[in-house]
């Protein structure tokens, strides 16, 4: 009986050691460093309103009854007998003038409305997410994104537009390393767009063990997570110079107007999408999130990690 108890104790102790050892190894393998550049707001003020002024000098009554600069009551009253022209012809002229005013108001808009020239629609906003999976050989891309995070101005619209252009340009420079890709976009009202943007961004950030480099709204931060550092160092030693892993870059944008991203089937689609995203100007861009993993030197993303965390990616 004592022998059995002793054997069970030894077995239990061995099992505990086994669980702890493999549990730590699993944690190490799951360690993922991430970089992040972002900023912006969905609460931007709408474009200034416009008022309509018909062409021509016209007469404006001192009492303010005239519309714009063109047509006032003293001009209209003669058509109805006050000036001696109360005829059918006068009525037809009045109807034509009224029709002109109505059409002008509809096309020009009173109070700003939605106009093609302004490029801003306060009720409809587009949110897009683009992901590119590259071979780990594309270390230059990692370095470019790291440097961009260090110097980027994410506190202004001009700075964020520049970040978007430079990050898409960095990806476009490495098409030989593209392996996977995905893209999606949605157009909705302002509140729903903000929620969708946050969902996209948080979904990607949750895949990082720690954000080891971050520049959001001009707040530059780096993580000194000891556990992550130890895990990355261990992986680096175990993998030595193995470059068989991957780098995942994600771009999340919120912009006014339409943003229709096609499905990714090949590298040509990916190039078109990156050019379209990078071409969004500061006047349309509301918010951005540029995320990439791994960020820390020596960290790597394996094929298993890719399949587990990025099931939406398609081989291109």
C-alpha positions as a printed NumPy array, in Angstrom:
array([[  0.   ,   0.   ,   0.   ],
       [  2.839,   2.357,   0.895],
       [  4.535,   1.475,  -2.356],
       [  1.399,   2.406,  -4.299],
       [  1.056,   5.716,  -2.436],
       [  4.696,   6.525,  -3.079],
       [  4.27 ,   5.687,  -6.75 ],
       [  1.177,   7.902,  -7.008],
       [  3.015,  10.79 ,  -5.353],
       [  5.903,  10.439,  -7.755],
       [  3.507,  10.29 , -10.695],
       [  1.674,  13.391,  -9.476],
       [  4.926,  15.284,  -9.027],
       [  6.127,  14.223, -12.468],
       [  2.838,  15.344, -14.007],
       [  3.104,  18.715, -12.301],
       [  6.623,  19.25 , -13.586],
       [  5.495,  18.202, -17.06 ],
       [  2.583,  20.667, -17.033],
       [  4.716,  23.532, -15.761],
       [  7.467,  22.887, -18.254],
       [  5.164,  22.651, -21.237],
       [  3.011,  25.476, -19.925],
       [  6.023,  27.797, -19.899],
       [  7.069,  26.624, -23.335],
       [  3.585,  27.276, -24.621],
       [  3.632,  30.77 , -23.12 ],
       [  6.96 ,  31.453, -24.734],
       [  5.744,  30.291, -28.114],
       [  2.613,  32.394, -27.702],
       [  4.612,  35.543, -26.909],
       [  4.028,  38.106, -29.615],
       [  5.44 ,  41.601, -29.813],
       [  3.462,  44.213, -31.694],
       [  3.946,  47.71 , -33.068],
       [  1.248,  50.329, -33.394],
       [  0.892,  53.755, -35.029],
       [ -2.451,  55.519, -34.865],
       [ -4.593,  58.487, -34.054],
       [ -7.52 ,  60.604, -35.127],
       [-11.141,  61.038, -34.166],
       [-14.6  ,  60.381, -35.571],
       [-15.865,  63.653, -34.066],
       [-14.532,  66.014, -36.702],
       [-16.69 ,  69.073, -37.323],
       [-18.596,  69.096, -40.627],
       [-17.683,  71.39 , -43.48 ],
       [-18.887,  75.021, -43.148],
       [-22.352,  75.755, -44.475],
       [-22.993,  77.572, -47.73 ],
       [-25.766,  79.987, -48.657],
       [-27.218,  80.4  , -52.094],
       [-26.981,  83.638, -54.058],
       [-28.563,  83.672, -57.544],
       [-26.522,  85.238, -60.34 ],
       [-27.192,  88.811, -61.361],
       [-27.404,  92.12 , -59.539],
       [-31.158,  92.224, -58.929],
       [-32.844,  94.373, -56.326],
       [-32.897,  93.542, -52.622],
       [-35.537,  95.258, -50.577],
       [-34.347,  97.254, -47.564],
       [-36.769,  95.31 , -45.382],
       [-34.91 ,  92.079, -46.074],
       [-37.675,  90.245, -47.933],
       [-35.521,  89.563, -50.982],
       [-33.897,  86.108, -51.417],
       [-30.145,  86.315, -51.839],
       [-29.278,  89.293, -54.012],
       [-31.62 ,  88.686, -56.879],
       [-35.382,  88.647, -56.339],
       [-37.531,  90.576, -53.87 ],
       [-41.176,  91.476, -53.452],
       [-40.893,  94.878, -55.18 ],
       [-39.74 ,  93.006, -58.259],
       [-42.583,  90.48 , -58.152],
       [-45.461,  92.714, -57.213],
       [-45.79 ,  94.439, -60.62 ],
       [-46.744,  91.119, -62.174],
       [-49.966,  91.096, -60.133],
       [-51.461,  94.376, -61.095],
       [-49.459,  96.783, -58.99 ],
       [-47.432,  97.711, -62.055],
       [-50.086,  97.064, -64.697],
       [-49.049,  93.581, -65.917],
       [-51.683,  91.324, -64.353],
       [-51.921,  88.96 , -67.296],
       [-51.531,  85.24 , -67.925],
       [-48.123,  85.95 , -69.406],
       [-47.044,  87.588, -66.142],
       [-48.205,  84.566, -64.138],
       [-46.222,  82.207, -66.383],
       [-43.117,  84.327, -65.88 ],
       [-43.638,  84.194, -62.114],
       [-43.973,  80.378, -62.22 ],
       [-40.763,  80.121, -64.26 ],
       [-38.89 ,  82.292, -61.748],
       [-40.218,  80.251, -58.812],
       [-39.207,  77.024, -60.531],
       [-35.72 ,  78.444, -61.114],
       [-35.375,  79.308, -57.425],
       [-36.519,  75.833, -56.292],
       [-34.09 ,  74.071, -58.641],
       [-31.244,  76.354, -57.613],
       [-31.894,  75.655, -53.925],
       [-31.962,  71.891, -54.555],
       [-28.74 ,  71.856, -56.554],
       [-26.781,  74.427, -54.554],
       [-28.143,  73.554, -51.157],
       [-28.981,  75.817, -48.241],
       [-27.07 ,  75.201, -45.033],
       [-24.208,  73.277, -46.59 ],
       [-25.844,  69.901, -47.125],
       [-23.865,  67.225, -48.867],
       [-21.832,  68.366, -51.824],
       [-19.456,  66.64 , -54.178],
       [-17.034,  69.521, -53.86 ],
       [-16.716,  69.356, -50.09 ],
       [-15.825,  65.648, -50.041],
       [-17.445,  65.285, -46.626],
       [-20.614,  63.475, -45.704],
       [-21.371,  63.841, -42.023],
       [-23.826,  60.932, -42.004],
       [-21.88 ,  58.262, -43.916],
       [-18.356,  57.113, -43.123],
       [-16.317,  54.223, -44.533],
       [-14.134,  51.909, -42.475],
       [-11.615,  49.59 , -44.09 ],
       [ -9.163,  46.939, -42.94 ],
       [ -6.282,  45.617, -45.048],
       [ -3.902,  42.848, -43.964],
       [ -0.738,  41.675, -45.648],
       [  1.186,  38.561, -44.647],
       [  4.856,  38.673, -45.666],
       [  7.758,  36.291, -45.358],
       [ 10.018,  37.036, -42.401],
       [ 12.79 ,  37.864, -44.871],
       [ 11.128,  41.281, -45.227],
       [ 13.02 ,  42.629, -42.217],
       [ 13.473,  45.941, -44.028],
       [  9.715,  46.459, -43.718],
       [  9.933,  45.9  , -39.975],
       [ 12.71 ,  48.464, -39.72 ],
       [ 10.795,  50.994, -41.822],
       [  7.7  ,  50.683, -39.64 ],
       [  9.776,  50.902, -36.465],
       [ 11.469,  54.082, -37.705],
       [  8.133,  55.526, -38.828],
       [  6.698,  54.959, -35.345],
       [  9.654,  56.761, -33.785],
       [  9.308,  59.944, -35.861],
       [  5.66 ,  60.079, -36.972],
       [  3.414,  63.022, -36.138],
       [  0.152,  61.289, -35.253],
       [ -1.387,  64.327, -33.585],
       [ -2.359,  66.176, -36.782],
       [ -4.389,  65.333, -39.875],
       [ -1.388,  66.04 , -42.114],
       [  0.834,  63.788, -40.018],
       [ -1.635,  60.902, -40.018],
       [ -2.104,  61.148, -43.789],
       [  1.674,  60.994, -44.161],
       [  1.837,  57.925, -41.896],
       [ -0.762,  56.175, -44.047],
       [  1.084,  57.043, -47.252],
       [  4.481,  55.951, -45.941],
       [  3.225,  52.677, -44.464],
       [  1.416,  51.693, -47.666],
       [  4.496,  52.714, -49.653],
       [  6.664,  50.488, -47.431],
       [  4.381,  47.54 , -48.197],
       [  4.299,  48.321, -51.908],
       [  8.097,  48.217, -51.981],
       [  8.16 ,  44.553, -50.914],
       [  5.787,  42.675, -53.261],
       [  8.27 ,  39.799, -53.587],
       [  7.553,  38.914, -49.936],
       [  3.734,  39.015, -50.121],
       [  2.247,  35.629, -49.268],
       [ -1.193,  36.285, -47.78 ],
       [ -3.721,  39.093, -47.904],
       [ -7.234,  40.209, -47.061],
       [ -9.329,  43.356, -47.331],
       [-12.787,  44.465, -46.295],
       [-14.692,  47.738, -46.016],
       [-18.004,  48.955, -44.691],
       [-19.926,  52.202, -45.132],
       [-22.266,  53.247, -42.359],
       [-23.291,  56.13 , -40.111],
       [-20.754,  57.94 , -37.933],
       [-21.426,  56.153, -34.631],
       [-21.486,  52.694, -36.187],
       [-18.326,  53.49 , -38.154],
       [-16.459,  54.397, -34.979],
       [-17.577,  51.154, -33.328],
       [-16.489,  49.135, -36.372],
       [-13.104,  50.877, -36.446],
       [-12.522,  50.119, -32.764],
       [-13.561,  46.506, -33.289],
       [-11.032,  46.057, -36.091],
       [ -8.234,  47.702, -34.097],
       [ -8.913,  45.868, -30.829],
       [ -9.176,  42.545, -32.63 ],
       [ -5.624,  42.96 , -33.926],
       [ -4.19 ,  44.406, -30.722],
       [ -5.558,  41.484, -28.705],
       [ -3.273,  39.153, -30.669],
       [ -0.179,  40.859, -29.217],
       [  1.293,  39.77 , -25.908],
       [  2.534,  43.346, -25.566],
       [  2.794,  46.466, -27.681],
       [  6.546,  46.903, -27.63 ],
       [  6.437,  50.105, -29.702],
       [  3.503,  52.503, -29.904],
       [  2.89 ,  56.018, -31.245],
       [ -0.757,  57.009, -30.836],
       [ -1.824,  60.672, -30.925],
       [  1.83 ,  61.664, -30.506],
       [  2.263,  59.539, -27.362],
       [  5.392,  57.484, -28.016],
       [  5.718,  54.449, -25.754],
       [  7.758,  51.261, -25.555],
       [  7.058,  48.2  , -23.424],
       [  9.629,  46.745, -21.05 ],
       [  7.729,  43.548, -20.311],
       [ 10.315,  41.192, -18.706],
       [  8.307,  38.054, -19.479],
       [  7.961,  38.991, -23.121],
       [ 11.632,  39.928, -23.377],
       [ 12.681,  36.573, -21.921],
       [ 10.316,  34.677, -24.207],
       [ 11.553,  36.546, -27.284],
       [ 15.191,  35.947, -26.304],
       [ 14.487,  32.237, -25.867],
       [ 12.758,  32.029, -29.234],
       [ 15.61 ,  33.896, -30.857],
       [ 18.14 ,  31.392, -29.475],
       [ 16.015,  28.379, -30.338],
       [ 15.319,  29.553, -33.877],
       [ 18.842,  30.945, -34.352],
       [ 18.771,  32.569, -37.783],
       [ 15.659,  30.771, -39.012],
       [ 13.726,  33.113, -41.337],
       [ 10.867,  30.725, -42.065],
       [  8.316,  32.826, -40.143],
       [  6.025,  35.643, -41.204],
       [  5.284,  39.317, -40.628],
       [  1.688,  40.536, -40.517],
       [  0.901,  44.186, -41.234],
       [ -2.613,  45.544, -40.688],
       [ -4.012,  48.902, -41.808],
       [ -7.314,  50.137, -40.365],
       [ -8.723,  53.411, -41.681],
       [-11.818,  55.509, -41.133],
       [-12.615,  58.01 , -43.879],
       [-15.468,  60.092, -45.192],
       [-17.062,  59.159, -48.501],
       [-16.926,  55.815, -50.265],
       [-14.171,  53.279, -49.759],
       [-14.877,  50.088, -51.685],
       [-12.092,  47.531, -51.33 ],
       [-12.205,  44.534, -53.69 ],
       [-11.575,  40.965, -52.557],
       [ -7.941,  39.895, -52.537],
       [ -7.27 ,  37.062, -54.99 ],
       [ -3.749,  37.827, -56.163],
       [ -0.893,  40.297, -55.833],
       [ -2.456,  42.62 , -58.435],
       [ -5.533,  43.026, -56.209],
       [ -3.305,  43.71 , -53.216],
       [ -1.36 ,  46.376, -55.1  ],
       [ -4.579,  48.095, -56.188],
       [ -5.942,  48.059, -52.627],
       [ -2.761,  49.461, -51.074],
       [ -2.655,  52.246, -53.664],
       [ -6.302,  53.056, -52.99 ],
       [ -5.799,  53.152, -49.217],
       [ -2.608,  55.178, -49.478],
       [ -4.341,  57.704, -51.705],
       [ -6.835,  58.821, -49.029],
       [ -6.142,  62.505, -48.392],
       [ -6.043,  64.391, -45.113],
       [ -9.405,  66.033, -45.899],
       [-11.111,  62.62 , -45.847],
       [ -9.048,  60.701, -43.301],
       [-10.625,  60.545, -39.838],
       [ -8.585,  57.903, -37.998],
       [ -5.888,  55.295, -38.654],
       [ -4.326,  52.285, -36.974],
       [ -1.17 ,  50.73 , -38.429],
       [ -0.293,  47.49 , -36.619],
       [  2.395,  44.919, -37.244],
       [  3.74 ,  41.803, -35.6  ],
       [  6.335,  40.745, -34.707],
       [  7.956,  44.052, -33.75 ],
       [ 10.741,  43.07 , -31.352],
       [ 14.021,  41.849, -32.747],
       [ 14.256,  38.059, -32.641],
       [ 10.497,  37.533, -32.37 ],
       [  8.841,  35.462, -35.078],
       [  5.381,  34.452, -36.277],
       [  5.107,  30.784, -37.201],
       [  2.816,  29.065, -39.678],
       [  0.746,  27.677, -36.791],
       [  0.367,  31.182, -35.316],
       [ -0.721,  32.47 , -38.69 ],
       [ -3.399,  29.805, -39.153],
       [ -4.675,  30.172, -35.595],
       [ -4.855,  33.972, -35.391],
       [ -5.435,  35.06 , -38.988],
       [ -7.941,  32.629, -40.544],
       [ -9.29 ,  35.334, -42.884],
       [ -6.024,  35.623, -44.829],
       [ -5.967,  34.224, -48.368],
       [ -2.941,  32.874, -50.191],
       [ -1.911,  35.283, -52.953]])
